Amino acid sequence: MNFLASPLRVGAKTAPNRIVNQPMECNDADETGNPTDLTFDRYRKLAQGGAGIIVVEALTITQESRARKNQLGIYEKTAPNLERLVKEMKGINAQPLILFQITHSGQQSGAGFSRLVSVYPLPGQETHILTEAEIEKIGDDFAKAALIAKQVGADGIDFKQCHGYLCAEMLRPVNARKDRYGGSFERRTRFFSETMEKIKKAVGVGGSFVLGSRFSVYEGIPGGFGTSGPAEVIEDLSEPLAFVRLMEKAGVDYINVSAGIPAITPEIVRPTKNYPEGVYRHFGWAKAMKKQVRVPIIGSGYTYLRDGKNDLKEPDPSRKSFLYWAEKNIKEGVCDMVGIGRQSLADPLFAKKMIEGKASEVNYCIACGSCSQLLRAQAQTGCPVYFDYYKKLLKEIQKNKG
């Protein structure tokens, strides 16, 4: 447990341990994007859980285009309640770094309740293609959101570049826009670089506010990021490797390595019993990125490991668990921190139990996908296995489907 429990410098701040609660959208905000009682309760539990970093789920920078009907938002109207959220979390536990993931949903925006927009045309779909001026305005909105995060007391932000949302669209080789935001790698990464400059100007350079980003190394779609061209599907890490170098140069304090698009290529994002070896791919991606940069790397894919009761083909159960791989990968320099997503829904106290040597008391995520069913149905989202409230919601959804 020496490595997992050790502190780590992240920018100008220190995370008390190496476990990261990844951003998990739970669709339980009010109609304006404010946190509700259910939201406050979730994050109070996560604060009690004591992960080194708690990344508050993707906060939309605009109500106009968003992926969730009841998605948390970050703008002037929601600032007072976001400030209350941070204060309550820090009142319970002042040690974890609290980061806000900020996002624009782009192609993933819910067409039924918000405006569907895209960076480039989508075959067979009618969607508004963002103009150059609109893209620049979105960059301004990201900077405003970062400033609000700082003003309400968050320790930093995660500038979301992963999982198929707008910033991820921008990076893809299939983004063949003819203006300054498409075509070559330099132009496809321009939005990130320009917006990082806007964010730094807004929050101030040289302070203690943490700036980081989560991105998808390989998306698994034709022309997706991690391929070599607009029609290619074969994994090619040339651009992701160049992108992490660019991110470090742009001033990020950490890089959170993910992969895939939950709505399209879910098993690349989240290893399951049908594809347990996906865990190893996540390890490889993190290791490859870490070789390129000096800033801390956060690895993904760890939830599926549990206490070793998984479908990996390793014959020794002691070499299959979260604890084994987290310690091994940090020790060997594969990554600097390990992220958990679904596991934080199943047991918000996971980090505390692990670090205190109480792994046997953990409510382990069984990778059943029930939380994803709730999210796809635009319902309030949590773990139906361990929480009766979400079990009832899931039954209602399944009943209505039938």
Summary of the structure (lengths in Angstrom):
residues: 402
radius of gyration: 19.6
end to end distance: 47.0
largest distance: 56.6
contacts: 1473
relative contact order: 0.13
helix: 39%
strand: 14%
